[in-house]
Amino acid sequence: MSVEARGLDVAFPALPEDRLSRAALLLEAERQSFFLWGPVCLGLGIAAYFALPVEPALVVSFAPLALALILRLTVRSGTLAATLMTALILAGAGFAITKLRVEAVRAPVLAKALHSVEVTGTVTMVEAKLPRGQRLTIANPVIAGLAPGLTPAVVRIRTMSSKTLAAPGDRIRIKANLSPPAKPALPGGFDYARTAWFDSVGGVGYAFAAPTIESHADPNTASQWYHRTIEDIRQAIAARVRQVLPGETGEIALALITGERGGISADTNTAFKNSGLFHILSISGLHMVIAAGAVFYSLRLLLAAIPRIALTMPIKKIAAVLGILSAIAYLAISGVQFATVRSALMILIIFGAMLLDRPAMALRNVALAAFLILAVYPESLLDAGFQMSFAAVTALIASHEWLSRLLGRDSKPHPVMHVLKFFGEIIASTLIASVAVAPFAAYNFHQSQQYAVLGNMIAIPICNLIVMPAALIAMALMPFGLEGIGLKPMGWGIEGMTWCANKVGALPGAVGHIPAIPELAFVLMLIGGLWFLLWQTRIRMLGAALVVAGILVAPWMPHPDVLIGQKGLLVAVRDASGKLAAMPGKGSKYDLDRWLEYDGDGRTARDVSAGETFSCDAVGCIAHVKGATIAVARHPAAVTDDCLNADVLVLDMPKPDDCATPRSVIDVFDRWRNGAYALYVDSSDDSPEPRVRLENVAAHRGERPWSAMPERKQPVLPKPQIIDTPGPAAPVAQTAEAETTPRTSAEDDPGEGTEQDMDDNAAAIDGQ
């Protein structure tokens, strides 16, 4: 294009109109896929909220949404700009609804550990625990010595007595040790306190004695009556099942019927995890599809056998309505756990599509389910179950749609190929689902199951053809006292699945241990996977490139050279082989297990010992990492030398005023305020002295409602005096004298509970 200016021809480069046209045509071809990105945009806003280092004010939380709405009014409908503004509106809405959800569930959280306090409240849930006792969820508790404004709305207490007989609805009195929900075991680790916040759980603990049942509270509202009735039904089902199927077989049956998994042993849980079959123990889409699907197909077959009804009535829609009712009933009996709600919603959308004469298995239905769940429970975005469930379902349905277009929807195999097709579908679905959830398993659990295909080939047919149909028969016959007819074959099937889990899980190399991966790698794989699955044209291949980029970035995660636990003197350093060597402290098993998982180390806490990495005497230990000296002082007598020679000093006491030589001193109050520490040592040739970079849990969590530190006066403990001793060890008499110093009271205790508290927190995490 040219114009004449002052007698000269001035040439301008031609606009790339052809490229813009091609891009517009490409986007137009993908217009039907725009709906699938709705929950993704909503999730981006939710993720942005949780990524903030500080809690935004309520008014500020609505600012992104308001800005996006204003921008949307400035563009013309039907344009690419309008589509982008709609995406921003959804992201802003996700940010705002997450803040609203946080405020809606806001409830007090214990500020410190409480020892041997009397708790009175109403039991809302009872979970059996091995080897004895129960875990009680208590609503509206009254805690002796604690003001109502500081009392949590819900507490969970693990009873250690085999004589516990509490039931939902009982008003009980129990003496327990309580502590706040656990902080992450290391910077960037799983934050159970955040999960507990959204359940309004402000304290967890344990009790050795059985509770005293004061009364059986009468329901005052329709909601209370409903929940009480459902819990009574669940307890009655549990009693019937345990009577017919005693032992762990009955506990697994209960997990499949009522969702109660507390009676399953740790060894069995581990076997199902290692064999890739753990999804069977958790009521999920598989169980919901089998249960509701069995009702749907059975009723449809029955109605089809009656010509008058089959020819005059929409039997498919009638069966779909009954399928919806059966899914709702299964949801109620299963305890309305979050994973079950997710599965039930998917089933309801599928049957709803049948009622509206729409395709049942479509990505639009998956997107709608994800959108509804995120809109109501935005915190589910951070739930590993939500992530893995929707990743697997999205990949399976996208693959199904692609194969249907490739082979034709009407293609049917020869009758003799039906059996091979059945097992081929199991293999294909397991492979597709395993690939889809692999990034989430690596990011959240640092594991992969190498023989999941083999385990699912054996166990899934047993579950589909024996266990779940038998469970449905047992539930149908239970009102007549004939549940044994269904429970007996169900038990045989469960024993077969357990055998499979034990055999496959015990194979050499059954579990792959994966070190923690960078967030960038996870985000690249996540965006790449969504891009590849949700778009329909050739632009989807860009997603494959992003996944490959994420895989390439994954190994570049820096791992701590030193880890310091929040409580006790748990310290681990990286030895010459690159593995962690630990100096365990009291109540350290849970934290140490998490550190090993994060490191991709298959050892357990019991397998890790200090070895030759730590040099210890009666008053402390020293280790050397990349030229840096790490000193752990167990006694004031060790502080003299450590203050002079260490690069990093870890104290289980307050820091002395005249200890200035170490570059970093981490004392008891630092760990009380900041949680666990991760240290990275840089011993490059550019610096003669090693440089130590510190990270802690508090900095990673930020200032959020679930991470707020209590505002109270810091306890005053006697500071140790630096004692000039000629040798590395203190005299025995001096050590004994120091050990007779009175311990601080519970009010001044900077810790947050004992090893049993952490075990109960760990059990709570397993239950999520």
TISE-556529 format. One line per field, with one value per residue (C-alpha): x negated, z, y negated. Coordinates in steps of 0.02 Angstrom, whole numbers. Layout:
<atoms>
x <- c(X, ...)
z <- c(Z, ...)
y <- c(Y, ...)
</atoms>
This chain:
<atoms>
x <- c(0, -68, -16, -81, -160, -246, -265, -346, -278, -292, -269, -198, -209, -50, 49, 48, 233, 216, 138, 273, 404, 327, 319, 500, 554, 456, 538, 707, 679, 647, 798, 888, 739, 748, 874, 748, 630, 759, 703, 522, 545, 640, 498, 369, 455, 463, 278, 234, 323, 230, 64, 72, -52, 74, 261, 355, 495, 672, 691, 525, 577, 716, 605, 544, 723, 783, 639, 673, 858, 815, 694, 824, 944, 815, 803, 925, 1010, 958, 777, 617, 598, 770, 720, 561, 658, 780, 632, 573, 747, 743, 570, 626, 780, 669, 563, 717, 811, 657, 647, 832, 809, 663, 770, 922, 827, 726, 718, 594, 439, 345, 199, 96, 99, 217, 175, 303, 450, 633, 729, 919, 1014, 1125, 1053, 1090, 982, 904, 763, 691, 502, 378, 319, 450, 555, 644, 620, 759, 811, 887, 987, 1014, 895, 875, 693, 658, 558, 579, 688, 832, 757, 597, 681, 677, 841, 784, 651, 595, 539, 463, 514, 389, 510, 591, 743, 795, 979, 1021, 1144, 1198, 1315, 1241, 1194, 1031, 903, 723, 553, 431, 270, 302, 189, 210, 217, 42, -68, -160, -305, -421, -410, -293, -223, -41, 51, 178, 224, 293, 397, 461, 508, 636, 710, 720, 609, 511, 432, 380, 324, 336, 406, 357, 520, 690, 811, 953, 1120, 1228, 1381, 1444, 1481, 1647, 1643, 1715, 1723, 1764, 1581, 1527, 1661, 1603, 1420, 1463, 1571, 1437, 1305, 1418, 1444, 1257, 1223, 1359, 1283, 1111, 1176, 1262, 1108, 989, 1103, 1099, 920, 811, 633, 552, 660, 810, 715, 676, 858, 906, 783, 872, 1048, 1037, 867, 800, 618, 555, 562, 443, 267, 118, 40, 195, 205, 22, 49, 193, 91, -63, 37, 130, 296, 322, 459, 565, 568, 632, 810, 783, 854, 819, 931, 1064, 1072, 1086, 1218, 1327, 1291, 1347, 1513, 1532, 1498, 1594, 1750, 1735, 1720, 1869, 1978, 1922, 1985, 2163, 2219, 2362, 2245, 2098, 2205, 2299, 2181, 2004, 1924, 1749, 1799, 1895, 1741, 1635, 1747, 1727, 1541, 1538, 1633, 1515, 1363, 1436, 1472, 1295, 1227, 1325, 1275, 1092, 1078, 1080, 891, 820, 757, 928, 1017, 905, 945, 1132, 1139, 1058, 1187, 1331, 1270, 1255, 1431, 1493, 1420, 1520, 1679, 1642, 1596, 1417, 1258, 1221, 1033, 974, 838, 969, 1045, 874, 845, 1016, 983, 812, 885, 1023, 904, 780, 919, 983, 821, 679, 555, 576, 456, 314, 382, 280, 436, 525, 373, 342, 526, 562, 396, 436, 617, 572, 436, 549, 695, 583, 502, 674, 735, 577, 590, 775, 736, 594, 685, 865, 990, 1087, 939, 973, 854, 892, 981, 829, 726, 832, 724, 563, 644, 691, 513, 443, 549, 484, 304, 334, 430, 299, 158, 250, 300, 125, 44, 173, 148, -41, -86, 35, -31, -209, -169, -58, -119, -291, -249, -197, -126, -220, -102, 64, 117, 89, 178, 328, 342, 369, 465, 581, 677, 699, 761, 876, 950, 952, 919, 1028, 1177, 1174, 1169, 1321, 1414, 1366, 1432, 1594, 1621, 1562, 1735, 1794, 1646, 1579, 1423, 1313, 1367, 1273, 1138, 1066, 1018, 965, 843, 774, 743, 661, 544, 498, 461, 358, 258, 225, 172, 52, -28, -45, -98, -236, -315, -492, -487, -299, -316, -419, -476, -483, -571, -470, -452, -453, -287, -335, -349, -180, -97, -171, -109, 62, 88, 17, 133, 287, 236, 214, 377, 497, 458, 512, 405, 219, 181, 199, 24, -47, 14, -95, -245, -203, -192, -363, -432, -361, -442, -610, -595, -540, -714, -779, -703, -830, -818, -863, -1033, -970, -795, -748, -583, -465, -468, -602, -773, -731, -870, -914, -1063, -1111, -1257, -1391, -1276, -1144, -1021, -955, -1031, -925, -947, -769, -685, -532, -372, -470, -408, -270, -380, -526, -414, -353, -532, -579, -428, -472, -648, -588, -666, -581, -647, -537, -577, -631, -760, -846, -984, -1118, -1256, -1426, -1353, -1326, -1463, -1378, -1426, -1326, -1276, -1253, -1291, -1386, -1372, -1463, -1368, -1458, -1584, -1456, -1456, -1283, -1279, -1134, -1147, -1055, -1118, -1177, -1352, -1368, -1326, -1502, -1593, -1446, -1427, -1610, -1627, -1459, -1388, -1212, -1162, -1001, -944, -805, -816, -816, -963, -1095, -1125, -1312, -1303, -1341, -1465, -1349, -1271, -1106, -1040, -873, -810, -653, -553, -604, -532, -377, -342, -401, -380, -502, -655, -739, -920, -1010, -1201, -1298, -1481, -1532, -1713, -1666, -1644, -1773, -1637, -1480, -1322, -1166, -991, -846, -664, -529, -349, -279, -354, -282, -108, -97, 25, 185, 330, 272, 91, 116, 3, 85, 55, -2, -149, -302, -343, -497, -614, -782, -917, -1068, -1230, -1382, -1494, -1679, -1718, -1887, -1817, -1681, -1570, -1495, -1529, -1397, -1350, -1321, -1210, -1107, -1085, -1023, -898, -818, -766, -576, -485, -373, -186, -65, -24, -205, -242, -296, -260, -93, -63, -145, -186, -10, 60, -41, 19, 198, 159, 84, 240, 345, 241, 264, 451, 458)
z <- c(0, -43, -23, -101, 25, -31, -205, -148, -147, 30, 43, 198, 230, 194, 346, 371, 335, 268, 432, 535, 426, 449, 637, 638, 539, 654, 808, 724, 695, 882, 937, 1003, 1116, 1201, 1327, 1384, 1441, 1561, 1714, 1666, 1670, 1835, 1903, 1852, 1962, 2107, 2085, 2083, 2250, 2334, 2260, 2350, 2493, 2594, 2620, 2514, 2584, 2531, 2427, 2340, 2297, 2186, 2095, 1958, 1921, 1913, 1799, 1682, 1671, 1626, 1491, 1421, 1396, 1287, 1154, 1023, 1050, 940, 925, 987, 1110, 1182, 1206, 1298, 1408, 1451, 1504, 1616, 1692, 1737, 1812, 1913, 1971, 2027, 2130, 2211, 2252, 2334, 2452, 2489, 2525, 2644, 2742, 2742, 2829, 2943, 3119, 3264, 3261, 3417, 3450, 3543, 3608, 3752, 3867, 3959, 3933, 3949, 3786, 3776, 3614, 3492, 3386, 3202, 3129, 3195, 3103, 3160, 3179, 3187, 3295, 3414, 3449, 3340, 3267, 3325, 3236, 3367, 3320, 3427, 3563, 3732, 3789, 3972, 4004, 3826, 3787, 3664, 3540, 3534, 3527, 3359, 3273, 3244, 3323, 3281, 3420, 3403, 3547, 3593, 3697, 3628, 3739, 3641, 3598, 3541, 3399, 3290, 3388, 3557, 3667, 3748, 3873, 3847, 3914, 3770, 3712, 3571, 3452, 3299, 3129, 3072, 2974, 2820, 2858, 2748, 2645, 2499, 2574, 2593, 2707, 2809, 2905, 2744, 2711, 2890, 2873, 2737, 2847, 2992, 3092, 3217, 3322, 3316, 3455, 3547, 3707, 3798, 3892, 3816, 3812, 3933, 3843, 3925, 3815, 3641, 3569, 3482, 3311, 3312, 3125, 2968, 2919, 3085, 3073, 2898, 2946, 3103, 3004, 2873, 3005, 3094, 2929, 2897, 3069, 3044, 2876, 2956, 3091, 2963, 2851, 2994, 3054, 2885, 2836, 2991, 2983, 2851, 2711, 2794, 2819, 2633, 2596, 2707, 2615, 2452, 2523, 2653, 2613, 2788, 2767, 2945, 2976, 2833, 2893, 2838, 2754, 2647, 2601, 2550, 2445, 2350, 2325, 2262, 2139, 2067, 2138, 2277, 2175, 2206, 2394, 2374, 2312, 2145, 1971, 1945, 2089, 2052, 1869, 1915, 2049, 1957, 1790, 1854, 1911, 1743, 1633, 1743, 1744, 1558, 1520, 1631, 1549, 1376, 1414, 1430, 1252, 1304, 1406, 1285, 1138, 1224, 1354, 1351, 1448, 1429, 1517, 1651, 1685, 1688, 1822, 1928, 1896, 1962, 2119, 2149, 2130, 2256, 2378, 2358, 2387, 2549, 2616, 2571, 2691, 2562, 2554, 2431, 2307, 2309, 2279, 2128, 2059, 2092, 2004, 1850, 1849, 1871, 1723, 1616, 1657, 1637, 1462, 1424, 1483, 1367, 1221, 1225, 1211, 1382, 1364, 1307, 1362, 1386, 1527, 1609, 1594, 1668, 1817, 1848, 1835, 1961, 2086, 2075, 2091, 2252, 2324, 2249, 2369, 2275, 2143, 2263, 2303, 2223, 2205, 2106, 1995, 1958, 1937, 1808, 1721, 1697, 1645, 1524, 1442, 1429, 1351, 1235, 1177, 1156, 1049, 943, 915, 875, 740, 676, 674, 661, 802, 723, 710, 805, 834, 785, 926, 956, 988, 1131, 1265, 1188, 1170, 1355, 1412, 1278, 1344, 1520, 1459, 1352, 1486, 1618, 1506, 1458, 1636, 1702, 1578, 1618, 1807, 1803, 1824, 1970, 2053, 2034, 2098, 2245, 2298, 2217, 2163, 2013, 2005, 1873, 1864, 1870, 1703, 1767, 1931, 1846, 1717, 1858, 1986, 1878, 1805, 1981, 2042, 1893, 1878, 2057, 2196, 2151, 2080, 2236, 2343, 2251, 2282, 2466, 2487, 2399, 2511, 2674, 2725, 2722, 2822, 2671, 2642, 2661, 2488, 2413, 2543, 2532, 2347, 2377, 2508, 2386, 2259, 2388, 2438, 2255, 2236, 2397, 2336, 2173, 2265, 2379, 2237, 2113, 2245, 2304, 2131, 2116, 2060, 2083, 2149, 2067, 2183, 2102, 2178, 2193, 2029, 2004, 1997, 1824, 1759, 1833, 1760, 1588, 1588, 1654, 1524, 1388, 1432, 1435, 1271, 1188, 1253, 1239, 1066, 914, 770, 734, 860, 993, 950, 1037, 1197, 1164, 1148, 1316, 1398, 1330, 1394, 1567, 1565, 1520, 1662, 1792, 1843, 1879, 2051, 2183, 2339, 2514, 2583, 2762, 2833, 3009, 3087, 3182, 3342, 3439, 3359, 3197, 3075, 2910, 2799, 2627, 2636, 2508, 2413, 2391, 2512, 2674, 2838, 2988, 3172, 3228, 3366, 3472, 3369, 3207, 3109, 3014, 2961, 2913, 2805, 2713, 2685, 2609, 2495, 2438, 2402, 2298, 2425, 2449, 2626, 2778, 2933, 3022, 2885, 2899, 3026, 3054, 3012, 2993, 2931, 3106, 3237, 3407, 3589, 3749, 3716, 3529, 3351, 3204, 3017, 2866, 2705, 2554, 2666, 2788, 2969, 3040, 3230, 3333, 3517, 3635, 3792, 3843, 3868, 3679, 3636, 3671, 3534, 3414, 3421, 3375, 3240, 3159, 3001, 3052, 3233, 3280, 3459, 3561, 3675, 3654, 3563, 3679, 3658, 3632, 3498, 3342, 3242, 3150, 2992, 3040, 3212, 3218, 3396, 3473, 3445, 3263, 3232, 3335, 3231, 3061, 3061, 2973, 2883, 2719, 2693, 2527, 2532, 2390, 2394, 2226, 2193, 2178, 2365, 2492, 2619, 2589, 2570, 2654, 2594, 2714, 2675, 2803, 2806, 2865, 2717, 2594, 2673, 2681, 2791, 2761, 2880, 2898, 2931, 3052, 3204, 3372, 3438, 3614, 3722, 3679, 3824, 3923, 3947, 4035, 3905, 3914, 3969, 3862, 3971, 3938, 3947, 3902, 3815, 3688, 3815, 3974, 4142, 4190, 4347, 4247, 4122, 4261, 4343, 4183, 4156, 4324, 4263, 4276, 4111, 4054, 4076, 3936, 3925, 3882, 3779, 3606, 3534, 3462, 3526, 3541, 3425, 3448, 3390, 3231, 3207, 3218, 3094, 2979, 2995, 2954, 2799, 2743, 2760, 2637)
y <- c(0, -173, -354, -513, -634, -794, -723, -562, -385, -318, -128, -43, 143, 239, 294, 483, 494, 671, 728, 644, 725, 896, 870, 813, 965, 1079, 1005, 1014, 1200, 1217, 1114, 1269, 1302, 1133, 1200, 1331, 1193, 1120, 1220, 1193, 1003, 1017, 1123, 994, 866, 990, 1033, 848, 825, 968, 909, 742, 719, 616, 626, 498, 392, 438, 280, 309, 486, 421, 295, 416, 468, 288, 239, 386, 340, 161, 217, 336, 190, 103, 238, 300, 468, 613, 556, 634, 491, 528, 710, 659, 538, 679, 785, 643, 629, 814, 797, 646, 742, 886, 767, 687, 848, 922, 773, 791, 976, 940, 818, 933, 1074, 960, 1032, 1020, 1128, 1180, 1065, 1195, 1372, 1409, 1553, 1657, 1541, 1587, 1579, 1586, 1590, 1684, 1825, 1803, 1941, 2101, 2190, 2356, 2358, 2500, 2580, 2509, 2358, 2232, 2060, 1946, 1787, 1673, 1519, 1364, 1422, 1341, 1348, 1319, 1162, 1097, 947, 978, 854, 957, 1128, 1219, 1261, 1441, 1551, 1727, 1841, 2013, 2124, 2259, 2363, 2520, 2484, 2330, 2345, 2169, 2151, 2004, 1892, 1934, 1789, 1844, 1785, 1837, 1786, 1766, 1688, 1565, 1472, 1360, 1447, 1491, 1372, 1435, 1550, 1446, 1285, 1316, 1476, 1529, 1408, 1506, 1349, 1274, 1429, 1427, 1242, 1280, 1418, 1293, 1412, 1309, 1445, 1627, 1740, 1903, 1978, 2137, 2159, 2192, 2045, 2027, 2023, 1891, 1899, 1935, 1764, 1744, 1660, 1485, 1453, 1551, 1546, 1619, 1753, 1799, 1813, 1910, 2032, 2059, 2091, 2215, 2306, 2309, 2381, 2513, 2561, 2573, 2690, 2804, 2811, 2849, 2987, 3076, 3030, 3019, 2956, 2850, 2919, 2839, 2676, 2668, 2705, 2559, 2448, 2490, 2468, 2329, 2253, 2293, 2346, 2330, 2518, 2562, 2599, 2497, 2650, 2678, 2494, 2500, 2656, 2575, 2416, 2508, 2612, 2462, 2521, 2393, 2309, 2464, 2434, 2255, 2233, 2149, 2139, 2325, 2378, 2249, 2301, 2486, 2458, 2332, 2413, 2583, 2506, 2417, 2568, 2690, 2582, 2545, 2730, 2769, 2637, 2690, 2866, 2797, 2755, 2640, 2531, 2541, 2483, 2342, 2268, 2194, 2336, 2265, 2104, 2198, 2303, 2145, 2069, 2225, 2218, 2040, 2091, 2238, 2124, 2002, 2144, 2212, 2038, 2019, 2190, 2163, 2017, 1877, 1871, 1748, 1879, 1963, 1797, 1771, 1943, 1927, 1759, 1837, 1976, 1855, 1753, 1911, 1968, 1789, 1787, 1944, 1859, 1713, 1827, 1766, 1872, 1945, 1966, 1794, 1676, 1541, 1643, 1661, 1474, 1437, 1551, 1473, 1298, 1334, 1414, 1271, 1143, 1222, 1293, 1189, 1267, 1431, 1363, 1403, 1576, 1715, 1823, 1687, 1660, 1843, 1888, 1754, 1782, 1966, 1939, 1799, 1904, 2057, 1964, 1863, 2026, 2106, 1961, 1965, 2153, 2137, 2010, 2118, 2285, 2227, 2232, 2374, 2491, 2651, 2797, 2974, 3068, 3179, 3023, 2958, 3039, 2974, 2804, 2805, 2837, 2723, 2581, 2614, 2607, 2453, 2359, 2401, 2341, 2181, 2142, 2183, 2063, 1928, 1936, 1963, 1778, 1762, 1921, 1859, 1685, 1735, 1908, 1928, 2105, 2207, 2382, 2482, 2631, 2539, 2615, 2792, 2758, 2678, 2817, 2940, 2836, 2730, 2879, 2947, 2779, 2750, 2924, 2989, 2863, 2714, 2812, 2920, 2762, 2696, 2860, 2856, 2680, 2724, 2876, 2796, 2731, 2912, 2979, 3074, 2971, 3125, 3183, 3037, 3010, 3186, 3175, 2995, 3059, 3189, 3052, 2940, 3081, 3101, 2916, 2915, 3065, 2973, 2815, 2910, 3008, 2865, 2739, 2856, 2876, 2806, 2625, 2611, 2433, 2298, 2158, 1987, 1836, 1677, 1584, 1394, 1303, 1240, 1418, 1463, 1308, 1340, 1519, 1467, 1329, 1440, 1583, 1471, 1389, 1559, 1633, 1486, 1417, 1517, 1451, 1458, 1320, 1454, 1517, 1364, 1447, 1598, 1481, 1401, 1573, 1619, 1454, 1493, 1664, 1586, 1459, 1589, 1653, 1478, 1462, 1408, 1514, 1456, 1500, 1486, 1508, 1455, 1510, 1398, 1498, 1587, 1593, 1683, 1638, 1722, 1683, 1745, 1866, 1903, 2023, 1888, 1969, 1898, 1953, 1906, 1876, 1918, 1822, 1856, 1867, 1860, 2012, 1922, 1776, 1887, 1998, 1843, 1784, 1951, 1949, 1773, 1833, 1982, 2099, 2267, 2289, 2265, 2164, 2324, 2358, 2189, 2169, 2040, 2163, 2081, 1916, 1848, 1843, 1843, 1834, 1815, 1635, 1619, 1670, 1597, 1633, 1561, 1524, 1451, 1367, 1297, 1352, 1393, 1403, 1469, 1421, 1536, 1452, 1277, 1347, 1373, 1193, 1125, 1219, 1219, 1031, 1012, 1145, 1182, 1105, 1158, 1189, 1277, 1254, 1332, 1181, 991, 914, 839, 653, 673, 808, 707, 810, 931, 862, 940, 986, 1076, 1090, 1159, 1000, 987, 1159, 1120, 966, 1022, 1211, 1326, 1259, 1309, 1255, 1246, 1238, 1157, 1203, 1130, 1084, 900, 886, 949, 976, 1081, 981, 1047, 1001, 1032, 1066, 1100, 1156, 989, 895, 1021, 1018, 829, 734, 829, 872, 1053, 1002, 858, 862, 829, 655, 688, 647, 748, 862, 814, 960, 952, 924, 1037, 959, 995, 1100, 1106, 1290, 1363, 1515, 1551, 1636, 1568, 1653, 1777, 1681, 1522, 1614, 1691, 1522, 1445, 1585, 1546, 1373, 1365, 1384, 1244, 1260, 1301, 1117, 1075, 1230, 1171, 1341, 1393, 1567, 1735, 1879, 1945, 1777, 1794, 1973, 1912, 1773, 1904, 2010, 1859, 1828, 2008, 1984, 1838)
</atoms>
